[in-house]
Amino acid sequence: MRWQQLNLPLIAVSVLAGVAFLFSAQVLYNKYTWQEPLKKYFDSNTAISSYRIENNRGYCDIYIEVYPQANLASVYKEVKQKAGKILANKKKFNIYLVDSRDELLKEIWYNCQYAVYQAQQCGTYQDMAKVVGYEAAVNGVEAKIFIDNDYIYLRLRKGDRTLDEIIPRLGNNNSTAVQGHMYGSGSGVQRS
């Protein structure tokens, strides 16, 4: 091979320009095909107090905090449906809940878990509702439970503090189960 006749600086600049062009095209594609539409949706959604969207190796991680007065089940279903429509065939996605749980709400949730997971396994939803209602009432906490074909939605609320849990129901073919729950705010968000 004859290296003397090749203009190596021109080749290097051409390769770098090509890589930069491809990277820029990918960034613009992501921004205008799914990032901006998601941001526009979340900015206009009055039930979501805050959100964060992260692009992680083929997945879009969506972190949402639902206002304490909003219906957790309907907000989650709407977010899942809208994100699915925007991200269709572009990216898989996970939805993470951000809440403001404190020690009291965590303790109530701990005391209710057996009844909730027993209901998940056996369908004893009336018993679950009684246990959750009792634990919440004796601690002065509002409890709301919603159930649909795919999930059990549980929200414990005391003042502006909330604990949100979405538990997949067994026996369905739901392949987009909630991937995790987040709590906290800002950069101090932690996995529960």
N, C-alpha and C positions, 0 to 999 in steps of 0.2 A: 504494500500500500504506500502511496506517495503522500506523506504528510506535508511536504514542503509546499505543495500547490494549494492546500486547503487553508482557508482563512479561519483559523480556530477562534479568534475573538468574535467574528461574525456568527459562527455556528453556536457558540456559547450564549450570545445575546439572543439569538433566535430561539434556542431551547428555553431559556428563561422567560422570554416573552410568551411563548406558547403555553408554558406551565402557568404563568400569571393569568393569561387569558382564560384558560380552563377553570382555574380556581375562582376567578371573578365571575365567570358565567354560572358556576355552581352556587355561589353566594347569592347572586341576583335571582336565580331560579328559586332557591329556598325562600328568599325574602318575599317575593311577589306571588308565589303560588300557594304558600301555606302560612308563613310567619305573619305577614300583614293581615290576611283574612282572619286568622285566629285572634290577633291583637284587637282588630276592629270589633270582633264579636264580644270579646271579654270586656272591652272598654264600654260597650253599650249595654251589657248585662247588669241590671240593677240589683240582682240577688248576690252578686259576687263582689266581696269587699276588696280582694286583692288576688292577683294571679302572677305566675311566673312560668315562662316557657323555656325549656332547655332542649337543645339538640344534642342527643347522646348516641353516637354510633348506630345509626339506623332507627333509633327510637326518638319520639318526641315525648319528653316528660312534661306534663302539665300539672302545676301546683295551684290549687284553688282554695281560697278561704271564703266560705259562704256566710253571709250576714246572719246573725243569731235569729232574726225574725223570719228568715226565709225557710221554705220547705226543702229540706235536704234531699229528699227523694226526687222531687220534680226538677230541682236544679241539677243534680247529678245526671239524671236521664237526659236532660236537655244538652248538657255539656258533652256527654258521651256521644249523643246523636250528631250534634253540630261538629264536633272534632272529627268524628268518623267521616262525615260528609266532606269536610275541608281536606282532610288528610288521606282520603280514599286513594289507594294505589300509590301513594307517595311515601308514607311512613307509617309504621306501627306506632301506637301511642300508649302511654300509661297515664292514669289520672291519680294524683295524690291529693289527699285532703290535708289542709292546714287548719288547725283549730287552736283554741286558747285554753286548753285543759289545765286545771290546777290540781293540787293534791286531793281535794275533796272529790272532784269529778273522776279522777283516776281510781280512787278507792271505791266509789260507787260502781264504776265499770268493772273493777276487779271482782266485786261481790256479785255482779250480775252475769259474769262470763259463763259460769256453769249452765245457768238456765238458757242463755242465748245459744250456746253451742249444743245443748241438748235439743233445743227447738230446731236447730239447723239439721241435726241428725235424725230426730224422731218426729218432727212436725208438731211439737207441743207448744204452739205459739201462744195459746191462752195462758199457760203456766208461765211462760217467759214474760208476758205482759204483766202478770201479777207480781212477779219478783222484781222486775225493773220498776214498776209503779210504786211498790212498797219501798224499795231502797231509795228511790228519788224522794218520795213523800216524807220519810222520816228525816231526811237531810235538807228539806226545803229546796229541792231541785226540781225543775220541770223536765219531764221525760217525754219524748215523742218517738214512737216506733211506727215505721211504715214497712209494708211487706209487698213485694210484687213477685213475679215468676222467677226472677233472677237473684234478688238480694233481700236482705233484712237491713233496713236503714235505722240506725239508732242515734238519737241526738239527746244529750244531757245538757241542760242549760241552767246556769245560775247567774243572773245579771247579764253582763256582756261576755262571760266566760262560757265556752262550749266545748263539748267533747263529741266528736263525730266519728262514727264507725259504720262501715258498710261491709256486711258479711255475706259472701256468696252463699246462696242456697244450694244444697246438694241435689243431684238428680236432674240438673238442667244441662244443656249443651252450650252454655255461655262461655265462649273462648276469650272474652275480654274482661275477665274479672278484675276487680280493683287490685292494683299491683302493690299497694301499700298505703299506709296512713302516715301523715306528717302532722306534726304539731309544733307550735312555736311561731316565731315571726322573724322577719329579716334574715340575716345571715346565720342566725343561731338555730335554724330549723334542724330538728333531730328526727331520726326514725324511731317510731315507737316499737 
